[in-house]
Amino acid sequence: MASHDNRPSQSTNRFGPSRGDLIFRACFAVAGLALTAGALLWRGLPHGPGGWEAIIISLVFFAGTRGWSVRRLVRGDYPRS
């Protein structure tokens, strides 16, 4: 029975964000999460549904961006020159 390896090979990804772009995106996401946390600490928890919506959307966006970028960096899934 053949084993299935889901990791991409080194030469599979010729397109997409470069390593530097992924590092920038990961740092930008960490900064966004820090700013969101700072806003919550300074302003407190929101009282209405619109405030919660903004907080949840920003957390999902920044956490997802960070996770996606770090995952691709760890796997080495970026174009090599």
PyMOL Python script that loads the backbone (N, CA, C, O; Angstrom):
from pymol import cmd

cmd.read_pdbstr("""\
ATOM      1  N   MET A   1       0.838  -1.173   0.000  1.00  0.00           N
ATOM      2  CA  MET A   1       0.000   0.000   0.000  1.00  0.00           C
ATOM      3  C   MET A   1       0.892   1.248   0.000  1.00  0.00           C
ATOM      4  O   MET A   1       1.837   1.335   0.784  1.00  0.00           O
ATOM      5  N   ALA A   2       0.604   2.177  -0.846  1.00  0.00           N
ATOM      6  CA  ALA A   2       1.430   3.384  -0.973  1.00  0.00           C
ATOM      7  C   ALA A   2       1.080   4.379   0.126  1.00  0.00           C
ATOM      8  O   ALA A   2      -0.083   4.531   0.500  1.00  0.00           O
ATOM      9  N   SER A   3       2.097   5.049   0.631  1.00  0.00           N
ATOM     10  CA  SER A   3       1.841   6.074   1.644  1.00  0.00           C
ATOM     11  C   SER A   3       1.517   7.386   0.941  1.00  0.00           C
ATOM     12  O   SER A   3       2.043   7.678  -0.132  1.00  0.00           O
ATOM     13  N   HIS A   4       0.663   8.150   1.549  1.00  0.00           N
ATOM     14  CA  HIS A   4       0.259   9.435   0.975  1.00  0.00           C
ATOM     15  C   HIS A   4       0.916  10.547   1.769  1.00  0.00           C
ATOM     16  O   HIS A   4       0.647  10.717   2.958  1.00  0.00           O
ATOM     17  N   ASP A   5       1.762  11.287   1.118  1.00  0.00           N
ATOM     18  CA  ASP A   5       2.450  12.408   1.740  1.00  0.00           C
ATOM     19  C   ASP A   5       1.817  13.692   1.233  1.00  0.00           C
ATOM     20  O   ASP A   5       1.919  14.010   0.048  1.00  0.00           O
ATOM     21  N   ASN A   6       1.167  14.431   2.121  1.00  0.00           N
ATOM     22  CA  ASN A   6       0.451  15.640   1.725  1.00  0.00           C
ATOM     23  C   ASN A   6       1.343  16.871   1.624  1.00  0.00           C
ATOM     24  O   ASN A   6       0.874  17.937   1.227  1.00  0.00           O
ATOM     25  N   ARG A   7       2.609  16.745   1.975  1.00  0.00           N
ATOM     26  CA  ARG A   7       3.506  17.890   1.888  1.00  0.00           C
ATOM     27  C   ARG A   7       3.876  18.155   0.434  1.00  0.00           C
ATOM     28  O   ARG A   7       4.175  17.219  -0.307  1.00  0.00           O
ATOM     29  N   PRO A   8       3.860  19.424   0.018  1.00  0.00           N
ATOM     30  CA  PRO A   8       4.239  19.707  -1.367  1.00  0.00           C
ATOM     31  C   PRO A   8       5.743  19.540  -1.557  1.00  0.00           C
ATOM     32  O   PRO A   8       6.530  19.738  -0.632  1.00  0.00           O
ATOM     33  N   SER A   9       6.114  19.178  -2.755  1.00  0.00           N
ATOM     34  CA  SER A   9       7.545  19.077  -3.027  1.00  0.00           C
ATOM     35  C   SER A   9       8.131  20.474  -3.149  1.00  0.00           C
ATOM     36  O   SER A   9       7.395  21.450  -3.292  1.00  0.00           O
ATOM     37  N   GLN A  10       9.444  20.571  -3.093  1.00  0.00           N
ATOM     38  CA  GLN A  10      10.112  21.868  -3.116  1.00  0.00           C
ATOM     39  C   GLN A  10       9.847  22.620  -4.412  1.00  0.00           C
ATOM     40  O   GLN A  10       9.813  23.851  -4.400  1.00  0.00           O
ATOM     41  N   SER A  11       9.660  21.930  -5.520  1.00  0.00           N
ATOM     42  CA  SER A  11       9.502  22.604  -6.804  1.00  0.00           C
ATOM     43  C   SER A  11       8.047  22.756  -7.230  1.00  0.00           C
ATOM     44  O   SER A  11       7.789  23.237  -8.333  1.00  0.00           O
ATOM     45  N   THR A  12       7.091  22.365  -6.396  1.00  0.00           N
ATOM     46  CA  THR A  12       5.680  22.423  -6.766  1.00  0.00           C
ATOM     47  C   THR A  12       5.173  23.850  -6.908  1.00  0.00           C
ATOM     48  O   THR A  12       4.481  24.164  -7.875  1.00  0.00           O
ATOM     49  N   ASN A  13       5.504  24.707  -5.969  1.00  0.00           N
ATOM     50  CA  ASN A  13       4.952  26.043  -5.938  1.00  0.00           C
ATOM     51  C   ASN A  13       5.878  27.027  -6.640  1.00  0.00           C
ATOM     52  O   ASN A  13       6.865  27.480  -6.059  1.00  0.00           O
ATOM     53  N   ARG A  14       5.559  27.358  -7.889  1.00  0.00           N
ATOM     54  CA  ARG A  14       6.344  28.337  -8.629  1.00  0.00           C
ATOM     55  C   ARG A  14       5.750  29.726  -8.515  1.00  0.00           C
ATOM     56  O   ARG A  14       6.414  30.717  -8.820  1.00  0.00           O
ATOM     57  N   PHE A  15       4.514  29.804  -8.080  1.00  0.00           N
ATOM     58  CA  PHE A  15       3.817  31.074  -7.985  1.00  0.00           C
ATOM     59  C   PHE A  15       3.369  31.294  -6.547  1.00  0.00           C
ATOM     60  O   PHE A  15       3.422  30.378  -5.727  1.00  0.00           O
ATOM     61  N   GLY A  16       2.937  32.480  -6.253  1.00  0.00           N
ATOM     62  CA  GLY A  16       2.462  32.771  -4.915  1.00  0.00           C
ATOM     63  C   GLY A  16       3.393  33.727  -4.208  1.00  0.00           C
ATOM     64  O   GLY A  16       4.392  34.169  -4.776  1.00  0.00           O
ATOM     65  N   PRO A  17       3.066  34.049  -2.966  1.00  0.00           N
ATOM     66  CA  PRO A  17       3.880  35.005  -2.227  1.00  0.00           C
ATOM     67  C   PRO A  17       5.266  34.449  -1.913  1.00  0.00           C
ATOM     68  O   PRO A  17       5.435  33.264  -1.628  1.00  0.00           O
ATOM     69  N   SER A  18       6.242  35.339  -1.974  1.00  0.00           N
ATOM     70  CA  SER A  18       7.619  34.941  -1.662  1.00  0.00           C
ATOM     71  C   SER A  18       7.784  34.788  -0.148  1.00  0.00           C
ATOM     72  O   SER A  18       6.878  35.092   0.627  1.00  0.00           O
ATOM     73  N   ARG A  19       8.953  34.313   0.247  1.00  0.00           N
ATOM     74  CA  ARG A  19       9.249  34.142   1.678  1.00  0.00           C
ATOM     75  C   ARG A  19       9.166  35.485   2.402  1.00  0.00           C
ATOM     76  O   ARG A  19       8.622  35.564   3.503  1.00  0.00           O
ATOM     77  N   GLY A  20       9.696  36.529   1.793  1.00  0.00           N
ATOM     78  CA  GLY A  20       9.636  37.863   2.399  1.00  0.00           C
ATOM     79  C   GLY A  20       8.207  38.358   2.548  1.00  0.00           C
ATOM     80  O   GLY A  20       7.865  38.977   3.556  1.00  0.00           O
ATOM     81  N   ASP A  21       7.365  38.090   1.546  1.00  0.00           N
ATOM     82  CA  ASP A  21       5.956  38.472   1.639  1.00  0.00           C
ATOM     83  C   ASP A  21       5.259  37.740   2.778  1.00  0.00           C
ATOM     84  O   ASP A  21       4.463  38.331   3.508  1.00  0.00           O
ATOM     85  N   LEU A  22       5.556  36.466   2.925  1.00  0.00           N
ATOM     86  CA  LEU A  22       4.938  35.693   4.002  1.00  0.00           C
ATOM     87  C   LEU A  22       5.375  36.196   5.370  1.00  0.00           C
ATOM     88  O   LEU A  22       4.568  36.253   6.298  1.00  0.00           O
ATOM     89  N   ILE A  23       6.648  36.560   5.502  1.00  0.00           N
ATOM     90  CA  ILE A  23       7.131  37.099   6.776  1.00  0.00           C
ATOM     91  C   ILE A  23       6.442  38.431   7.065  1.00  0.00           C
ATOM     92  O   ILE A  23       6.026  38.681   8.196  1.00  0.00           O
ATOM     93  N   PHE A  24       6.319  39.286   6.046  1.00  0.00           N
ATOM     94  CA  PHE A  24       5.623  40.563   6.229  1.00  0.00           C
ATOM     95  C   PHE A  24       4.175  40.341   6.648  1.00  0.00           C
ATOM     96  O   PHE A  24       3.689  41.003   7.565  1.00  0.00           O
ATOM     97  N   ARG A  25       3.485  39.421   5.992  1.00  0.00           N
ATOM     98  CA  ARG A  25       2.084  39.152   6.322  1.00  0.00           C
ATOM     99  C   ARG A  25       1.942  38.635   7.760  1.00  0.00           C
ATOM    100  O   ARG A  25       1.024  39.025   8.480  1.00  0.00           O
ATOM    101  N   ALA A  26       2.857  37.757   8.163  1.00  0.00           N
ATOM    102  CA  ALA A  26       2.800  37.230   9.529  1.00  0.00           C
ATOM    103  C   ALA A  26       3.027  38.348  10.546  1.00  0.00           C
ATOM    104  O   ALA A  26       2.328  38.415  11.557  1.00  0.00           O
ATOM    105  N   CYS A  27       3.996  39.222  10.288  1.00  0.00           N
ATOM    106  CA  CYS A  27       4.258  40.347  11.201  1.00  0.00           C
ATOM    107  C   CYS A  27       3.106  41.333  11.219  1.00  0.00           C
ATOM    108  O   CYS A  27       2.745  41.847  12.278  1.00  0.00           O
ATOM    109  N   PHE A  28       2.526  41.602  10.056  1.00  0.00           N
ATOM    110  CA  PHE A  28       1.372  42.492   9.962  1.00  0.00           C
ATOM    111  C   PHE A  28       0.191  41.922  10.758  1.00  0.00           C
ATOM    112  O   PHE A  28      -0.523  42.665  11.432  1.00  0.00           O
ATOM    113  N   ALA A  29      -0.007  40.614  10.678  1.00  0.00           N
ATOM    114  CA  ALA A  29      -1.100  39.980  11.411  1.00  0.00           C
ATOM    115  C   ALA A  29      -0.871  40.062  12.917  1.00  0.00           C
ATOM    116  O   ALA A  29      -1.816  40.300  13.670  1.00  0.00           O
ATOM    117  N   VAL A  30       0.362  39.869  13.366  1.00  0.00           N
ATOM    118  CA  VAL A  30       0.664  39.980  14.794  1.00  0.00           C
ATOM    119  C   VAL A  30       0.406  41.414  15.264  1.00  0.00           C
ATOM    120  O   VAL A  30      -0.144  41.627  16.345  1.00  0.00           O
ATOM    121  N   ALA A  31       0.806  42.397  14.447  1.00  0.00           N
ATOM    122  CA  ALA A  31       0.554  43.797  14.794  1.00  0.00           C
ATOM    123  C   ALA A  31      -0.946  44.082  14.857  1.00  0.00           C
ATOM    124  O   ALA A  31      -1.401  44.801  15.746  1.00  0.00           O
ATOM    125  N   GLY A  32      -1.709  43.532  13.933  1.00  0.00           N
ATOM    126  CA  GLY A  32      -3.161  43.711  13.943  1.00  0.00           C
ATOM    127  C   GLY A  32      -3.814  43.093  15.164  1.00  0.00           C
ATOM    128  O   GLY A  32      -4.727  43.675  15.751  1.00  0.00           O
ATOM    129  N   LEU A  33      -3.344  41.909  15.548  1.00  0.00           N
ATOM    130  CA  LEU A  33      -3.871  41.283  16.761  1.00  0.00           C
ATOM    131  C   LEU A  33      -3.522  42.103  17.997  1.00  0.00           C
ATOM    132  O   LEU A  33      -4.336  42.235  18.911  1.00  0.00           O
ATOM    133  N   ALA A  34      -2.303  42.656  18.024  1.00  0.00           N
ATOM    134  CA  ALA A  34      -1.883  43.479  19.164  1.00  0.00           C
ATOM    135  C   ALA A  34      -2.715  44.765  19.232  1.00  0.00           C
ATOM    136  O   ALA A  34      -3.113  45.190  20.317  1.00  0.00           O
ATOM    137  N   LEU A  35      -2.974  45.379  18.081  1.00  0.00           N
ATOM    138  CA  LEU A  35      -3.803  46.594  18.070  1.00  0.00           C
ATOM    139  C   LEU A  35      -5.245  46.298  18.489  1.00  0.00           C
ATOM    140  O   LEU A  35      -5.869  47.100  19.184  1.00  0.00           O
ATOM    141  N   THR A  36      -5.764  45.163  18.070  1.00  0.00           N
ATOM    142  CA  THR A  36      -7.112  44.776  18.481  1.00  0.00           C
ATOM    143  C   THR A  36      -7.166  44.551  19.988  1.00  0.00           C
ATOM    144  O   THR A  36      -8.104  44.991  20.652  1.00  0.00           O
ATOM    145  N   ALA A  37      -6.162  43.867  20.526  1.00  0.00           N
ATOM    146  CA  ALA A  37      -6.103  43.646  21.974  1.00  0.00           C
ATOM    147  C   ALA A  37      -5.944  44.975  22.711  1.00  0.00           C
ATOM    148  O   ALA A  37      -6.569  45.189  23.750  1.00  0.00           O
ATOM    149  N   GLY A  38      -5.107  45.869  22.175  1.00  0.00           N
ATOM    150  CA  GLY A  38      -4.939  47.183  22.788  1.00  0.00           C
ATOM    151  C   GLY A  38      -6.218  47.995  22.795  1.00  0.00           C
ATOM    152  O   GLY A  38      -6.524  48.676  23.774  1.00  0.00           O
ATOM    153  N   ALA A  39      -6.964  47.923  21.707  1.00  0.00           N
ATOM    154  CA  ALA A  39      -8.244  48.639  21.645  1.00  0.00           C
ATOM    155  C   ALA A  39      -9.232  48.082  22.663  1.00  0.00           C
ATOM    156  O   ALA A  39      -9.979  48.833  23.289  1.00  0.00           O
ATOM    157  N   LEU A  40      -9.232  46.767  22.822  1.00  0.00           N
ATOM    158  CA  LEU A  40     -10.126  46.159  23.813  1.00  0.00           C
ATOM    159  C   LEU A  40      -9.728  46.553  25.234  1.00  0.00           C
ATOM    160  O   LEU A  40     -10.588  46.807  26.077  1.00  0.00           O
ATOM    161  N   LEU A  41      -8.427  46.603  25.493  1.00  0.00           N
ATOM    162  CA  LEU A  41      -7.976  46.987  26.830  1.00  0.00           C
ATOM    163  C   LEU A  41      -8.278  48.460  27.120  1.00  0.00           C
ATOM    164  O   LEU A  41      -8.654  48.816  28.237  1.00  0.00           O
ATOM    165  N   TRP A  42      -8.110  49.299  26.115  1.00  0.00           N
ATOM    166  CA  TRP A  42      -8.313  50.731  26.320  1.00  0.00           C
ATOM    167  C   TRP A  42      -9.791  51.108  26.376  1.00  0.00           C
ATOM    168  O   TRP A  42     -10.221  51.861  27.250  1.00  0.00           O
ATOM    169  N   ARG A  43     -10.568  50.565  25.417  1.00  0.00           N
ATOM    170  CA  ARG A  43     -11.978  50.940  25.321  1.00  0.00           C
ATOM    171  C   ARG A  43     -12.908  50.021  26.112  1.00  0.00           C
ATOM    172  O   ARG A  43     -14.038  50.401  26.420  1.00  0.00           O
ATOM    173  N   GLY A  44     -12.456  48.848  26.433  1.00  0.00           N
ATOM    174  CA  GLY A  44     -13.311  47.874  27.105  1.00  0.00           C
ATOM    175  C   GLY A  44     -14.086  47.048  26.096  1.00  0.00           C
ATOM    176  O   GLY A  44     -13.974  47.240  24.886  1.00  0.00           O
ATOM    177  N   LEU A  45     -14.868  46.132  26.620  1.00  0.00           N
ATOM    178  CA  LEU A  45     -15.666  45.266  25.753  1.00  0.00           C
ATOM    179  C   LEU A  45     -16.804  46.062  25.113  1.00  0.00           C
ATOM    180  O   LEU A  45     -17.364  46.960  25.741  1.00  0.00           O
ATOM    181  N   PRO A  46     -17.144  45.733  23.868  1.00  0.00           N
ATOM    182  CA  PRO A  46     -18.241  46.447  23.211  1.00  0.00           C
ATOM    183  C   PRO A  46     -19.588  46.096  23.853  1.00  0.00           C
ATOM    184  O   PRO A  46     -19.763  45.019  24.424  1.00  0.00           O
ATOM    185  N   HIS A  47     -20.532  47.033  23.745  1.00  0.00           N
ATOM    186  CA  HIS A  47     -21.858  46.821  24.329  1.00  0.00           C
ATOM    187  C   HIS A  47     -22.903  46.433  23.298  1.00  0.00           C
ATOM    188  O   HIS A  47     -23.950  45.892  23.652  1.00  0.00           O
ATOM    189  N   GLY A  48     -22.637  46.699  22.042  1.00  0.00           N
ATOM    190  CA  GLY A  48     -23.622  46.394  21.004  1.00  0.00           C
ATOM    191  C   GLY A  48     -23.135  45.332  20.037  1.00  0.00           C
ATOM    192  O   GLY A  48     -21.963  44.955  20.049  1.00  0.00           O
ATOM    193  N   PRO A  49     -24.038  44.855  19.204  1.00  0.00           N
ATOM    194  CA  PRO A  49     -23.666  43.800  18.258  1.00  0.00           C
ATOM    195  C   PRO A  49     -22.661  44.262  17.203  1.00  0.00           C
ATOM    196  O   PRO A  49     -21.858  43.462  16.724  1.00  0.00           O
ATOM    197  N   GLY A  50     -22.700  45.543  16.837  1.00  0.00           N
ATOM    198  CA  GLY A  50     -21.757  46.044  15.838  1.00  0.00           C
ATOM    199  C   GLY A  50     -20.325  46.003  16.332  1.00  0.00           C
ATOM    200  O   GLY A  50     -19.411  45.692  15.568  1.00  0.00           O
ATOM    201  N   GLY A  51     -20.122  46.311  17.602  1.00  0.00           N
ATOM    202  CA  GLY A  51     -18.780  46.243  18.178  1.00  0.00           C
ATOM    203  C   GLY A  51     -18.257  44.829  18.224  1.00  0.00           C
ATOM    204  O   GLY A  51     -17.093  44.580  17.911  1.00  0.00           O
ATOM    205  N   TRP A  52     -19.115  43.896  18.614  1.00  0.00           N
ATOM    206  CA  TRP A  52     -18.701  42.492  18.646  1.00  0.00           C
ATOM    207  C   TRP A  52     -18.388  41.986  17.249  1.00  0.00           C
ATOM    208  O   TRP A  52     -17.443  41.222  17.051  1.00  0.00           O
ATOM    209  N   GLU A  53     -19.189  42.418  16.282  1.00  0.00           N
ATOM    210  CA  GLU A  53     -18.954  42.002  14.900  1.00  0.00           C
ATOM    211  C   GLU A  53     -17.571  42.477  14.427  1.00  0.00           C
ATOM    212  O   GLU A  53     -16.821  41.708  13.824  1.00  0.00           O
ATOM    213  N   ALA A  54     -17.246  43.711  14.696  1.00  0.00           N
ATOM    214  CA  ALA A  54     -15.946  44.252  14.284  1.00  0.00           C
ATOM    215  C   ALA A  54     -14.791  43.504  14.955  1.00  0.00           C
ATOM    216  O   ALA A  54     -13.786  43.196  14.314  1.00  0.00           O
ATOM    217  N   ILE A  55     -14.942  43.219  16.236  1.00  0.00           N
ATOM    218  CA  ILE A  55     -13.887  42.506  16.967  1.00  0.00           C
ATOM    219  C   ILE A  55     -13.722  41.090  16.423  1.00  0.00           C
ATOM    220  O   ILE A  55     -12.598  40.647  16.186  1.00  0.00           O
ATOM    221  N   ILE A  56     -14.805  40.390  16.225  1.00  0.00           N
ATOM    222  CA  ILE A  56     -14.736  39.002  15.743  1.00  0.00           C
ATOM    223  C   ILE A  56     -14.149  38.946  14.339  1.00  0.00           C
ATOM    224  O   ILE A  56     -13.310  38.090  14.055  1.00  0.00           O
ATOM    225  N   ILE A  57     -14.578  39.847  13.455  1.00  0.00           N
ATOM    226  CA  ILE A  57     -14.048  39.845  12.093  1.00  0.00           C
ATOM    227  C   ILE A  57     -12.553  40.144  12.093  1.00  0.00           C
ATOM    228  O   ILE A  57     -11.792  39.502  11.368  1.00  0.00           O
ATOM    229  N   SER A  58     -12.127  41.114  12.899  1.00  0.00           N
ATOM    230  CA  SER A  58     -10.696  41.431  12.923  1.00  0.00           C
ATOM    231  C   SER A  58      -9.885  40.268  13.500  1.00  0.00           C
ATOM    232  O   SER A  58      -8.807  39.962  12.991  1.00  0.00           O
ATOM    233  N   LEU A  59     -10.384  39.622  14.544  1.00  0.00           N
ATOM    234  CA  LEU A  59      -9.659  38.491  15.126  1.00  0.00           C
ATOM    235  C   LEU A  59      -9.552  37.329  14.147  1.00  0.00           C
ATOM    236  O   LEU A  59      -8.489  36.720  14.025  1.00  0.00           O
ATOM    237  N   VAL A  60     -10.636  37.016  13.450  1.00  0.00           N
ATOM    238  CA  VAL A  60     -10.611  35.915  12.484  1.00  0.00           C
ATOM    239  C   VAL A  60      -9.656  36.249  11.334  1.00  0.00           C
ATOM    240  O   VAL A  60      -8.879  35.397  10.903  1.00  0.00           O
ATOM    241  N   PHE A  61      -9.716  37.484  10.840  1.00  0.00           N
ATOM    242  CA  PHE A  61      -8.851  37.871   9.730  1.00  0.00           C
ATOM    243  C   PHE A  61      -7.380  37.808  10.123  1.00  0.00           C
ATOM    244  O   PHE A  61      -6.584  37.169   9.434  1.00  0.00           O
ATOM    245  N   PHE A  62      -7.012  38.458  11.215  1.00  0.00           N
ATOM    246  CA  PHE A  62      -5.601  38.514  11.595  1.00  0.00           C
ATOM    247  C   PHE A  62      -5.075  37.153  12.045  1.00  0.00           C
ATOM    248  O   PHE A  62      -3.948  36.791  11.709  1.00  0.00           O
ATOM    249  N   ALA A  63      -5.864  36.399  12.793  1.00  0.00           N
ATOM    250  CA  ALA A  63      -5.413  35.073  13.226  1.00  0.00           C
ATOM    251  C   ALA A  63      -5.297  34.123  12.030  1.00  0.00           C
ATOM    252  O   ALA A  63      -4.358  33.331  11.955  1.00  0.00           O
ATOM    253  N   GLY A  64      -6.237  34.203  11.109  1.00  0.00           N
ATOM    254  CA  GLY A  64      -6.172  33.361   9.916  1.00  0.00           C
ATOM    255  C   GLY A  64      -4.985  33.700   9.038  1.00  0.00           C
ATOM    256  O   GLY A  64      -4.312  32.804   8.527  1.00  0.00           O
ATOM    257  N   THR A  65      -4.721  34.988   8.857  1.00  0.00           N
ATOM    258  CA  THR A  65      -3.570  35.422   8.065  1.00  0.00           C
ATOM    259  C   THR A  65      -2.272  34.957   8.698  1.00  0.00           C
ATOM    260  O   THR A  65      -1.379  34.470   8.006  1.00  0.00           O
ATOM    261  N   ARG A  66      -2.165  35.106  10.009  1.00  0.00           N
ATOM    262  CA  ARG A  66      -0.960  34.668  10.704  1.00  0.00           C
ATOM    263  C   ARG A  66      -0.775  33.164  10.576  1.00  0.00           C
ATOM    264  O   ARG A  66       0.319  32.695  10.262  1.00  0.00           O
ATOM    265  N   GLY A  67      -1.836  32.412  10.817  1.00  0.00           N
ATOM    266  CA  GLY A  67      -1.753  30.956  10.728  1.00  0.00           C
ATOM    267  C   GLY A  67      -1.372  30.472   9.336  1.00  0.00           C
ATOM    268  O   GLY A  67      -0.530  29.586   9.190  1.00  0.00           O
ATOM    269  N   TRP A  68      -1.991  31.052   8.318  1.00  0.00           N
ATOM    270  CA  TRP A  68      -1.714  30.664   6.941  1.00  0.00           C
ATOM    271  C   TRP A  68      -0.260  30.976   6.579  1.00  0.00           C
ATOM    272  O   TRP A  68       0.427  30.154   5.973  1.00  0.00           O
ATOM    273  N   SER A  69       0.198  32.166   6.955  1.00  0.00           N
ATOM    274  CA  SER A  69       1.567  32.581   6.621  1.00  0.00           C
ATOM    275  C   SER A  69       2.602  31.717   7.337  1.00  0.00           C
ATOM    276  O   SER A  69       3.563  31.258   6.720  1.00  0.00           O
ATOM    277  N   VAL A  70       2.409  31.496   8.627  1.00  0.00           N
ATOM    278  CA  VAL A  70       3.368  30.686   9.390  1.00  0.00           C
ATOM    279  C   VAL A  70       3.371  29.251   8.884  1.00  0.00           C
ATOM    280  O   VAL A  70       4.429  28.627   8.802  1.00  0.00           O
ATOM    281  N   ARG A  71       2.218  28.729   8.550  1.00  0.00           N
ATOM    282  CA  ARG A  71       2.137  27.357   8.038  1.00  0.00           C
ATOM    283  C   ARG A  71       2.934  27.216   6.743  1.00  0.00           C
ATOM    284  O   ARG A  71       3.675  26.249   6.570  1.00  0.00           O
ATOM    285  N   ARG A  72       2.784  28.175   5.842  1.00  0.00           N
ATOM    286  CA  ARG A  72       3.516  28.108   4.577  1.00  0.00           C
ATOM    287  C   ARG A  72       5.017  28.300   4.797  1.00  0.00           C
ATOM    288  O   ARG A  72       5.830  27.688   4.105  1.00  0.00           O
ATOM    289  N   LEU A  73       5.381  29.139   5.748  1.00  0.00           N
ATOM    290  CA  LEU A  73       6.804  29.330   6.050  1.00  0.00           C
ATOM    291  C   LEU A  73       7.415  28.052   6.623  1.00  0.00           C
ATOM    292  O   LEU A  73       8.512  27.656   6.229  1.00  0.00           O
ATOM    293  N   VAL A  74       6.720  27.418   7.536  1.00  0.00           N
ATOM    294  CA  VAL A  74       7.227  26.188   8.163  1.00  0.00           C
ATOM    295  C   VAL A  74       7.342  25.060   7.137  1.00  0.00           C
ATOM    296  O   VAL A  74       8.311  24.302   7.144  1.00  0.00           O
ATOM    297  N   ARG A  75       6.357  24.959   6.269  1.00  0.00           N
ATOM    298  CA  ARG A  75       6.369  23.912   5.253  1.00  0.00           C
ATOM    299  C   ARG A  75       7.313  24.211   4.094  1.00  0.00           C
ATOM    300  O   ARG A  75       7.617  23.330   3.290  1.00  0.00           O
ATOM    301  N   GLY A  76       7.773  25.453   4.012  1.00  0.00           N
ATOM    302  CA  GLY A  76       8.641  25.834   2.896  1.00  0.00           C
ATOM    303  C   GLY A  76       7.876  25.949   1.601  1.00  0.00           C
ATOM    304  O   GLY A  76       8.442  25.735   0.529  1.00  0.00           O
ATOM    305  N   ASP A  77       6.593  26.283   1.676  1.00  0.00           N
ATOM    306  CA  ASP A  77       5.722  26.354   0.511  1.00  0.00           C
ATOM    307  C   ASP A  77       5.717  27.770  -0.060  1.00  0.00           C
ATOM    308  O   ASP A  77       4.729  28.497   0.050  1.00  0.00           O
ATOM    309  N   TYR A  78       6.841  28.147  -0.672  1.00  0.00           N
ATOM    310  CA  TYR A  78       6.952  29.441  -1.337  1.00  0.00           C
ATOM    311  C   TYR A  78       7.945  29.275  -2.490  1.00  0.00           C
ATOM    312  O   TYR A  78       8.793  28.383  -2.455  1.00  0.00           O
ATOM    313  N   PRO A  79       7.841  30.130  -3.509  1.00  0.00           N
ATOM    314  CA  PRO A  79       8.735  29.985  -4.652  1.00  0.00           C
ATOM    315  C   PRO A  79      10.190  30.238  -4.282  1.00  0.00           C
ATOM    316  O   PRO A  79      10.498  31.137  -3.500  1.00  0.00           O
ATOM    317  N   ARG A  80      11.047  29.462  -4.833  1.00  0.00           N
ATOM    318  CA  ARG A  80      12.484  29.630  -4.605  1.00  0.00           C
ATOM    319  C   ARG A  80      13.104  30.143  -5.904  1.00  0.00           C
ATOM    320  O   ARG A  80      12.752  29.700  -6.997  1.00  0.00           O
ATOM    321  N   SER A  81      14.023  31.073  -5.760  1.00  0.00           N
ATOM    322  CA  SER A  81      14.648  31.621  -6.974  1.00  0.00           C
ATOM    323  C   SER A  81      15.977  30.978  -7.266  1.00  0.00           C
ATOM    324  O   SER A  81      16.629  31.328  -8.251  1.00  0.00           O
TER     325      SER A  81
END
""", "prot")
cmd.dss("prot")
cmd.show_as("cartoon", "prot")
cmd.util.cbc("prot")
cmd.orient("prot")
